[in-house]
């Protein structure tokens, strides 16, 4: 069901799925996304259906021994709303056997509430801790998001630790003691 992506040819199959599913504020340029394949902590997986066809993508980071940061999860539009995405998510979280942290939009309209609800139905816990996603591309602003975790809720100290690791390793930013964010 999951095939690790490590070549340009395989990357070319999954990047269009990411580009269709995510706004530009939540996705790197194609070149920068592909360059991540060289990073030891980065994991990019094609999601395969029963016919071994690529129908989705999961991007994740091994940032610590005790959790996995899932940066992107996308399923082809024709495979959505029938339970396939939920099965893939459950299979991935069972397969990885590690607590997972991910970012979601603040649920302030029907679509964003549905996205949060999807993750909640699959065991993720929504946290109200304020979180800003650093810019994914030059000239962009920070994006207000929230973190969700599975299988357990996290306290403020754990949230800060996860946030700092994500900022430093994924976005190349760091947060100082006053919680200001700086580019590395």
N, C-alpha and C positions, 0 to 999 in steps of 0.2 A: 504494500500500500504506500510506502514511503521510499523514495529513491533520493539519496544524497546527490546534490548538484555540485560538480566540481569542474566542469568544462564550459567553454563559451557556447558550444552547440546546445548543451542541455539548458544553460542559462537563457538562451534565446527562446526556448519553449515556455519558460515560466514567467519571465519578466512581463510580457503582455497581460498576464493574469493580474499581476500586482498593479500595473498601470491602469487597468480598467477598474479595479476595486478600490483604490486609494486616491484621495485628492493629492495634488502636488505638494501640499503642506505636510503630508505624512509619508512621502516617498522621495528617496534620493534620485538623482539622475541615473539613467541606465548605466553609464560608465562608472559612476561611483558605487552603485549597487553591485555591479559585477566585480569591481576591485575588492569588495569585501570577501570574496571567495578565497583570497589569499590569507585572510586573518584566521589564526588558529581557533579563536573562540566562536567564530561565526559558523552557523549551520543553515544551509538552504536545502529544503527538501521539495521535490515534486510529489504531489499527491496523485496516485494512480488509481483508476477505477478497476472494476473486475476484468475489463478487457485490456488492462495495462496501458490505458490511454491517460495522458496527463490531463487532469481536471482540476488541479488546485496547487497551492504552494504554501509552505510554512517556512518562515525565516525566524531563526532563534539564535540566542547567544548563551554560551556556557560562561557565565560571569563569576560564578562562585560554586563551591562544592554543594551548597544547600539549596540552590534554586536555578531555574532556567528562565531567561527572559524571552518571551515570545513576541518578536517585533511585528511580524506580519502573518496573517492567516487569511487566505482568500480561496474561494471556490468559484469555478466558472458559473456565470449567470444561469445557464440551462440546468445546472445541477443543484441550484439553491431552492429553498422552500419545500423540500421534500424529505428532509431528515438526513440527507447525505452529509452535509457539513457538520452536523452534530455527531454523527457516527465517526467521522474523520477526527474531530476534536477529541472525542472520548478515547478513540484508539491511540491517538498521539500521546495524550496525557498518561494513559495506562502504559504505553510502550516506553515512555521516557522515565517513568518512575522517579520523578523528582518534582518538588513543588514548583509551580509555574507562576510567573508574574507577567502581566501584560498591561498595555495602555488602552483606554477606551475614551471616546468623546464624552463630555459631560452630557448626561441625558436630559436635554431641554426641548426635544420635539419627538414626534412619533418614531421617526427613523432611529434616532440615537437611543431612545428608550427600548426599542426592539432589539438593538444590538446588545445593550447591557443585559436585557432579559435573556437573550440567547446564551450568553456566557453564564448567567446565573443558573439557568436550567441545566447547565453542564457542570455545576459544582463550583463555579468561581464566585468569589466574594468581592463586592464593590466597596471601595474605600473612599471616604470623603476628603482625605488628606489633599490639600492643594498641590497640584502637580503641573508643571509647565514642560511641554516637550520642546527641547531646543530646536532651532531651525534645521531643517533637512537640506536646504539649498541656500545659496547666497542670496541675501536680500530679503529673506523671509523673517517673520516674527516668531516668537515663541507661541505655541498653541496650548491653550488650557485643556488638559485632559485629566483623567483619574487613573489610578492603578486598580487592577483586580488581581486576586490571588486564588490559587487552588493548591491544596485542599483546605487550608486554614486561613482565618483572618490574621492580619499582622498588626502589631502595636506600632506606636509612633517611632520608636527607636529602630525597629526592623524596617519600617517604611523608609526612614532616612538613609539607612545603610543600602537598601535596594536602589533608592533614587540616586544616591551618590555613585554607586557602581555603574548604573545605566548611563548617567550623565558622562562619567569619565571614559568608560570603555566603548560605548555605542556612539555617543554624540561628540566625544572629544571636548567636553566641557567639565568643569568642576564646580562644586558648590563650597563656598567658604563657611566659616563658623556662623556668619550672620545670614546664611542662606541666600547670599547673592550668587549668581551664576556667572562664570567667566569662561571664555574660550581658552583652551589649552594653548 
